[in-house]
């Protein structure tokens, strides 16, 4: 997959996506309030070895009151524009609103990360098709009945892939995210990592976003900003079981984890 000026060779190594939250209310405690700070963080992530910068303007933590689209736009789009100008990495827009995604692409974003897998705002799939950009489609279990972890994820992916096909999105544009922490108990989230390899037969790259999540906190009994080593364990297991991209807050540490995990799993 080509994203911006980079070629991503799935299976050759694991890629690191660094999170830039232009949202002070972010669950992880790393929310940024202005564009200058967002650019500084993105430049630091680039220097630390990140492969993608993921910019979000609205928290997706449980029970958070949604911002208006205008508010999300005002936070995310200027940051995307400035970061795209400041770094040479692909820049992703983390949003489930097609209007915000379109504006971010116009501002210089190179891919879309939709935590609802096109199900919240189906026109998002048409934006992806029209711009011919890569998109992360996540299975979000919130509000859905539980049957079986992998079975429910597959069912969600099937819905997202059907929306993609209807909008004429090429399958090769898609990256799948099983949605660690989105509507799952801690045990179910860990089961996702344990059984991640069962999703390889879908034939698409897999992204895992376990960084600093409450499932890790439930085991360690530590606040979000002290979960780096718990995150490291989850990232190593995700890579061992087939993750192609890991989405993280702590880039310098997780790049080291990725290097060792890839050396073991992929012989790199």
MARVO-293423 format. One record per atom (N, C-alpha, C): y, x, z. Coordinates in steps of 0.2 Angstrom, whole numbers, padded with zeros to 4 digits, always signed. Layout:
<atoms>
YXZ;...
</atoms>
This chain:
<atoms>
-0006+0004+0000;+0000+0000+0000;+0006+0004+0000;+0011+0003-0004;+0017+0006-0005;+0023+0002-0001;+0026+0006+0004;+0031+0003+0008;+0037+0007+0008;+0042+0005+0005;+0048+0010+0004;+0046+0016+0000;+0047+0022+0003;+0044+0028-0001;+0038+0030+0002;+0034+0027+0006;+0028+0029+0009;+0022+0026+0006;+0017+0029+0005;+0010+0027+0003;+0006+0026+0010;+0003+0020+0011;-0001+0019+0017;-0008+0019+0014;-0012+0024+0016;-0019+0024+0014;-0024+0021+0019;-0025+0015+0019;-0029+0012+0025;-0036+0015+0025;-0038+0017+0031;-0044+0020+0033;-0044+0028+0033;-0038+0031+0030;-0037+0038+0030;-0035+0040+0037;-0030+0036+0040;-0028+0038+0047;-0025+0031+0050;-0023+0032+0056;-0019+0026+0059;-0012+0027+0059;-0008+0022+0058;-0001+0022+0057;+0002+0019+0064;+0008+0022+0065;+0012+0020+0072;+0018+0016+0070;+0019+0010+0072;+0025+0006+0071;+0029+0006+0078;+0035+0008+0078;+0039+0008+0083;+0043+0002+0084;+0044-0001+0090;+0047-0007+0091;+0054-0006+0093;+0059-0009+0090;+0066-0009+0092;+0068-0016+0093;+0069-0018+0099;+0070-0025+0101;+0078-0025+0102;+0081-0029+0098;+0088-0030+0098;+0089-0037+0102;+0086-0037+0108;+0085-0043+0112;+0085-0041+0119;+0090-0042+0123;+0091-0040+0130;+0085-0043+0134;+0083-0049+0132;+0078-0052+0136;+0071-0051+0135;+0070-0045+0131;+0063-0043+0129;+0059-0042+0135;+0052-0045+0135;+0048-0044+0140;+0047-0037+0143;+0047-0032+0138;+0045-0026+0139;+0050-0021+0143;+0056-0024+0144;+0061-0021+0148;+0065-0015+0144;+0064-0015+0137;+0067-0010+0133;+0072-0014+0128;+0074-0020+0130;+0079-0023+0125;+0086-0019+0124;+0088-0020+0118;+0094-0016+0116;+0100-0021+0115;+0106-0020+0116;+0111-0025+0116;+0116-0023+0110;+0116-0018+0107;+0120-0016+0101;+0117-0012+0096;+0120-0012+0090;+0118-0009+0084;+0117-0001+0085;+0122+0002+0088;+0122+0009+0089;+0116+0011+0093;+0115+0008+0098;+0109+0010+0102;+0102+0009+0098;+0102+0003+0094;+0096+0002+0090;+0095+0008+0085;+0100+0010+0082;+0100+0015+0077;+0098+0022+0081;+0100+0023+0087;+0098+0029+0090;+0091+0029+0092;+0088+0023+0094;+0081+0023+0096;+0077+0024+0089;+0079+0021+0084;+0075+0021+0078;+0075+0029+0075;+0081+0032+0076;+0081+0039+0074;+0076+0043+0078;+0076+0042+0085;+0072+0045+0090;+0065+0044+0088;+0063+0038+0086;+0056+0036+0084;+0054+0040+0078;+0059+0040+0073;+0057+0044+0067;+0055+0051+0069;+0059+0054+0073;+0058+0061+0075;+0052+0062+0079;+0050+0057+0083;+0044+0057+0087;+0037+0056+0083;+0038+0054+0076;+0032+0053+0072;+0030+0046+0070;+0034+0041+0072;+0033+0034+0070;+0033+0034+0062;+0029+0029+0060;+0028+0028+0052;+0032+0022+0050;+0033+0017+0054;+0037+0011+0053;+0041+0009+0059;+0047+0006+0057;+0052+0004+0063;+0051-0004+0062;+0050-0007+0067;+0050-0015+0068;+0055-0017+0072;+0060-0021+0069;+0066-0023+0072;+0065-0031+0073;+0067-0033+0079;+0066-0040+0081;+0073-0042+0085;+0075-0048+0084;+0081-0050+0087;+0080-0056+0092;+0074-0058+0093;+0073-0063+0098;+0066-0062+0101;+0066-0063+0108;+0060-0062+0111;+0054-0067+0109;+0048-0065+0109;+0043-0070+0108;+0038-0071+0114;+0041-0069+0120;+0037-0070+0126;+0036-0077+0128;+0031-0079+0131;+0029-0086+0133;+0035-0089+0137;+0036-0096+0135;+0041-0100+0138;+0049-0097+0137;+0050-0093+0133;+0057-0091+0132;+0060-0096+0127;+0066-0098+0129;+0070-0103+0126;+0073-0099+0119;+0071-0102+0114;+0072-0100+0107;+0080-0099+0106;+0082-0094+0103;+0089-0093+0100;+0090-0098+0094;+0096-0099+0093;+0097-0103+0086;+0096-0097+0081;+0095-0100+0075;+0094-0095+0069;+0100-0091+0068;+0106-0094+0069;+0112-0090+0069;+0112-0084+0074;+0110-0086+0080;+0110-0080+0085;+0105-0075+0083;+0099-0077+0081;+0094-0072+0079;+0097-0068+0073;+0100-0071+0068;+0103-0067+0062;+0108-0062+0065;+0112-0064+0069;+0118-0060+0071;+0115-0054+0075;+0110-0054+0078;+0107-0049+0082;+0103-0044+0077;+0098-0047+0073;+0094-0043+0069;+0096-0040+0063;+0100-0044+0059;+0102-0042+0052;+0106-0036+0052;+0112-0036+0056;+0116-0029+0056;+0112-0023+0059;+0107-0024+0063;+0103-0019+0065;+0098-0016+0060;+0095-0021+0056;+0091-0019+0050;+0095-0015+0045;+0101-0017+0044;+0105-0014+0039;+0107-0007+0041;+0109-0006+0047;+0111+0001+0050;+0105+0005+0050;+0099+0003+0053;+0093+0007+0053;+0091+0009+0047;+0091+0005+0042;+0088+0006+0035;+0092+0012+0032;+0099+0012+0034;+0103+0017+0031;+0102+0023+0035;+0100+0023+0041;+0100+0029+0045;+0093+0033+0045;+0088+0029+0044;+0081+0033+0044;+0078+0032+0037;+0073+0036+0036;+0069+0036+0030;+0063+0032+0030;+0061+0029+0036;+0055+0026+0036;+0056+0018+0034;+0050+0015+0032;+0050+0008+0031;+0053+0004+0037;+0057-0001+0036;+0059-0005+0041;+0056-0012+0040;+0054-0015+0046;+0051-0021+0046;+0055-0026+0050;+0056-0032+0048;+0059-0037+0052;+0054-0042+0055;+0055-0042+0062;+0050-0046+0066;+0053-0053+0067;+0051-0058+0063;+0054-0065+0063;+0049-0070+0060;+0049-0076+0063;+0045-0081+0060;+0050-0086+0056;+0056-0084+0055;+0061-0089+0051;+0062-0086+0045;+0061-0090+0039;+0062-0088+0033;+0069-0086+0031;+0074-0089+0034;+0081-0088+0033;+0083-0081+0035;+0080-0079+0041;+0082-0073+0044;+0078-0067+0040;+0072-0069+0038;+0068-0064+0034;+0072-0062+0028;+0074-0067+0024;+0078-0066+0018;+0084-0062+0019;+0088-0064+0024;+0094-0060+0025;+0092-0053+0027;+0087-0052+0031;+0085-0045+0033;+0083-0041+0026;+0079-0044+0022;+0077-0041+0016;+0083-0039+0012;+0088-0043+0011;+0094-0042+0008;+0098-0036+0011;+0097-0035+0018;+0101-0030+0021;+0097-0023+0021;+0091-0023+0018;+0087-0017+0018;+0081-0017+0021;+0078-0022+0024;+0071-0022+0026;+0066-0021+0021;+0060-0019+0022;+0055-0017+0017;+0049-0021+0018;+0048-0025+0024;+0042-0029+0025;+0044-0034+0031;+0039-0039+0032;+0040-0044+0036;+0035-0044+0041;+0036-0046+0047;+0031-0046+0053;+0032-0053+0056;+0027-0058+0054;+0028-0065+0056;+0023-0066+0061;+0025-0068+0068;+0020-0069+0073;+0017-0076+0073;+0019-0080+0068;+0015-0086+0067;+0011-0086+0061;+0011-0081+0057;+0007-0081+0051;+0008-0086+0046;+0015-0087+0045;+0018-0092+0040;+0017-0099+0043;+0014-0100+0048;+0012-0107+0050;+0018-0111+0053;+0023-0107+0056;+0029-0110+0059;+0034-0112+0054;+0035-0108+0049;+0039-0109+0043;+0036-0107+0037;+0032-0112+0034;+0029-0110+0028;+0033-0107+0022;+0039-0109+0021;+0043-0106+0016;+0043-0098+0017;+0041-0095+0022;+0041-0088+0023;+0036-0085+0018;+0031-0088+0017;+0026-0086+0012;+0030-0085+0005;+0034-0090+0003;+0037-0089-0003;+0042-0084-0003;+0045-0082+0002;+0050-0076+0003;+0046-0070+0001;+0040-0069+0005;+0036-0064+0004;+0034-0063-0004;+0032-0069-0007;+0030-0068-0014;+0036-0067-0018;+0041-0069-0017;+0047-0068-0021;+0050-0061-0021;+0049-0058-0015;+0052-0051-0014;+0046-0046-0015;+0040-0048-0016;+0034-0044-0017;+0034-0038-0011;+0035-0040-0005;+0035-0036+0000;+0029-0037+0005;+0026-0031+0008;+0021-0032+0013;+0023-0037+0019;+0018-0040+0021;+0019-0045+0027;+0013-0044+0032;+0015-0044+0038;+0010-0044+0044;+0010-0052+0046;+0004-0054+0045;+0002-0061+0047;-0002-0061+0053;+0001-0064+0059;-0002-0064+0065;-0006-0070+0067;-0012-0070+0070;-0014-0076+0073;-0011-0077+0079;-0008-0083+0080;-0005-0085+0087;-0009-0091+0090;-0012-0089+0096;-0017-0094+0099;-0013-0099+0103;-0007-0098+0104;-0003-0103+0109;-0003-0110+0106;-0005-0115+0110;-0006-0122+0109;-0012-0124+0105;-0016-0119+0104;-0022-0121+0100;-0028-0121+0104;-0033-0125+0103;-0039-0126+0107;-0043-0119+0106;-0047-0118+0112;-0051-0112+0112;-0058-0113+0111;-0061-0110+0106;-0068-0110+0105;-0072-0103+0106;-0070-0099+0102;-0072-0092+0102;-0067-0087+0100;-0066-0082+0103;-0061-0077+0101;-0060-0075+0094;-0066-0072+0092;-0065-0070+0085;-0066-0076+0080;-0069-0081+0082;-0070-0087+0077;-0063-0091+0077;-0059-0091+0082;-0052-0094+0082;-0047-0090+0078;-0048-0083+0079;-0044-0079+0075;-0045-0080+0067;-0052-0080+0066;-0053-0081+0059;-0051-0087+0056;-0051-0093+0060;-0048-0099+0058;-0041-0099+0057;-0037-0095+0061;-0030-0095+0060;-0028-0090+0054;-0032-0085+0053;-0031-0081+0047;-0032-0085+0041;-0038-0089+0041;-0039-0094+0035;-0033-0098+0033;-0030-0101+0038;-0024-0105+0037;-0018-0101+0034;-0017-0095+0037;-0012-0091+0034;-0013-0088+0027;-0019-0087+0026;-0021-0084+0019;-0021-0090+0014;-0022-0096+0016;-0021-0102+0012;-0014-0103+0010;-0010-0103+0015;-0002-0103+0014;+0000-0098+0009;-0003-0092+0010;-0001-0086+0006;-0003-0087-0001;-0009-0090-0002;-0012-0091-0009;-0008-0097-0012;-0006-0102-0009;-0002-0107-0011;+0005-0105-0014;+0008-0100-0010;+0014-0097-0012;+0014-0091-0017;+0007-0090-0019;+0006-0085-0024;+0008-0078-0021;+0007-0077-0015;+0007-0070-0012;+0001-0066-0014;+0001-0060-0016;-0005-0056-0018;-0008-0054-0011;-0015-0055-0011;-0018-0053-0005;-0017-0046-0003;-0016-0042-0008;-0015-0034-0006;-0008-0033-0002;-0004-0038-0002;+0002-0038+0002;+0002-0039+0009;-0004-0041+0011;-0005-0044+0018;-0008-0039+0023;-0006-0039+0029;-0009-0035+0035;-0010-0040+0040;-0016-0040+0043;-0018-0045+0048;-0017-0042+0055;-0015-0047+0060;-0014-0045+0067;-0017-0050+0071;-0022-0049+0075;-0026-0054+0078;-0022-0057+0084;-0016-0054+0086;-0012-0058+0091;-0014-0056+0098;-0015-0050+0100;-0016-0048+0107;-0011-0051+0111;-0013-0055+0116;-0008-0057+0121;-0005-0064+0119;-0006-0066+0113;-0002-0073+0111;-0007-0079+0112;-0007-0081+0118;-0011-0087+0120;-0018-0086+0122;-0019-0080+0124;-0025-0078+0127;-0025-0076+0134;-0031-0077+0138;-0031-0074+0144;-0032-0066+0144;-0031-0063+0149;-0032-0055+0149;-0039-0054+0146;-0044-0057+0149;-0051-0056+0147;-0052-0057+0139;-0049-0062+0137;-0049-0064+0130;-0045-0058+0125;-0040-0056+0128;-0036-0051+0124;-0040-0045+0124;-0043-0043+0129;-0047-0037+0129;-0054-0038+0125;-0056-0044+0124;-0062-0045+0120;-0059-0044+0112;-0053-0046+0111;-0051-0044+0104;-0052-0037+0102;-0050-0033+0107;-0050-0025+0106;-0058-0023+0105;-0062-0026+0109;-0069-0024+0110;-0072-0027+0103;-0070-0032+0100;-0074-0035+0094;-0070-0034+0088;-0064-0030+0088;-0060-0030+0083;-0064-0028+0076;-0069-0024+0077;-0073-0022+0071;-0076-0028+0067;-0077-0033+0070;-0079-0039+0067;-0075-0042+0062;-0068-0040+0062;-0063-0043+0057;-0063-0038+0051;-0066-0033+0051;-0066-0028+0045;-0068-0031+0039;-0073-0036+0039;-0075-0039+0033;-0070-0043+0029;-0065-0044+0032;-0059-0048+0029;-0056-0044+0023;-0057-0037+0024;-0055-0033+0018;-0048-0031+0018;-0044-0033+0024;-0037-0031+0024;-0035-0027+0030;-0030-0023+0030;-0028-0019+0036;-0027-0023+0042;-0028-0020+0048;-0027-0023+0054;-0022-0020+0058;-0018-0024+0061;-0013-0021+0066;-0014-0024+0073;-0013-0019+0078;-0014-0021+0085;-0008-0020+0088;-0006-0025+0092;+0000-0024+0096;-0001-0026+0104;-0004-0021+0107;-0006-0022+0114;-0001-0019+0119;+0004-0015+0116;+0009-0011+0120;+0012-0015+0126;+0011-0013+0132;+0014-0015+0138;+0013-0022+0140;+0008-0026+0136;+0007-0033+0137;+0005-0034+0144;+0005-0041+0146;+0003-0043+0153;-0004-0042+0154;-0008-0042+0149;-0015-0041+0150;-0016-0034+0154;-0013-0029+0151;-0013-0023+0154;-0010-0023+0161;-0005-0026+0162;-0002-0027+0169;-0006-0030+0174;-0010-0035+0171;-0015-0039+0176;-0020-0034+0179;-0022-0029+0175;-0027-0024+0178;-0024-0019+0182;-0018-0016+0180;-0015-0011+0183;-0010-0013+0189;-0008-0019+0189;-0003-0022+0194;+0003-0017+0193;+0006-0016+0187;+0012-0012+0187;+0017-0015+0182;+0023-0014+0183;+0028-0017+0179;+0028-0014+0172;+0031-0018+0167;+0031-0016+0160;+0032-0009+0158;+0037-0006+0161;+0039+0000+0159;+0035+0006+0162;+0030+0004+0166;+0025+0009+0169;+0018+0008+0166;+0017+0005+0160;+0011+0003+0158;+0009+0008+0152;+0012+0013+0151;+0011+0018+0146;+0004+0020+0145;+0001+0022+0151;-0006+0025+0150;-0011+0019+0149;-0010+0013+0152;-0014+0007+0151;-0014+0006+0143;-0007+0006+0140;-0007+0005+0133;-0010+0010+0129;-0010+0017+0132;-0014+0022+0128;-0021+0021+0128;-0024+0018+0133;-0031+0016+0133;-0033+0011+0128;-0028+0006+0128;-0029+0000+0123;-0029+0003+0116;-0024+0007+0115;-0023+0010+0108;-0029+0014+0106;-0031+0018+0110;-0037+0022+0108;-0043+0018+0106;-0044+0012+0110;-0050+0008+0109;-0049+0004+0102;-0042+0002+0101;-0041-0001+0095;-0042+0003+0089;-0040+0009+0089;-0042+0014+0084;-0049+0015+0083;-0053+0016+0088;-0060+0017+0088;-0063+0011+0085;-0060+0005+0085;-0064-0001+0083;-0060-0003+0076;-0056+0001+0073;-0054+0000+0066;-0047-0002+0065;-0042-0002+0070;-0035-0003+0069;-0032+0002+0064;-0028-0001+0059;-0025+0003+0054;-0018+0005+0056;-0015+0000+0060;-0008+0001+0063;-0008-0001+0070;-0004+0003+0074;-0003+0001+0081;+0004+0000+0082;+0006-0005+0085;+0013-0007+0086;+0015-0006+0094;+0020-0001+0095;+0020+0002+0101;+0028+0003+0103;+0029+0003+0110;+0036+0004+0113;+0037+0012+0114;+0031+0015+0116;+0031+0022+0118;+0029+0026+0113;+0033+0028+0108;+0031+0031+0102;+0028+0038+0103;+0032+0043+0107;+0030+0050+0107;+0023+0050+0110;+0021+0046+0115;+0015+0046+0119;+0009+0043+0114;+0011+0038+0111;+0006+0035+0107;+0004+0039+0100;+0009+0042+0098;+0007+0047+0092;+0002+0052+0094;+0003+0055+0100;-0002+0059+0103;-0009+0056+0104;-0009+0050+0106;-0015+0046+0107;-0018+0045+0100;-0014+0043+0095;-0017+0042+0088;-0020+0048+0085;-0016+0054+0086;-0019+0060+0083;-0026+0062+0086;-0027+0061+0093;-0033+0063+0096;-0039+0057+0094;-0037+0051+0094;-0041+0046+0092;-0043+0047+0085;-0039+0048+0080;-0041+0049+0073;-0045+0055+0072;-0044+0061+0076;-0048+0067+0076;-0055+0065+0078;-0056+0060+0082;-0063+0058+0085;-0066+0054+0080;-0062+0048+0078;-0065+0043+0074;-0065+0044+0067;-0060+0048+0064;-0060+0049+0057;-0060+0056+0055;-0061+0060+0060;-0062+0067+0058;-0056+0071+0056;-0050+0068+0057;-0044+0071+0055;-0041+0076+0060;
</atoms>
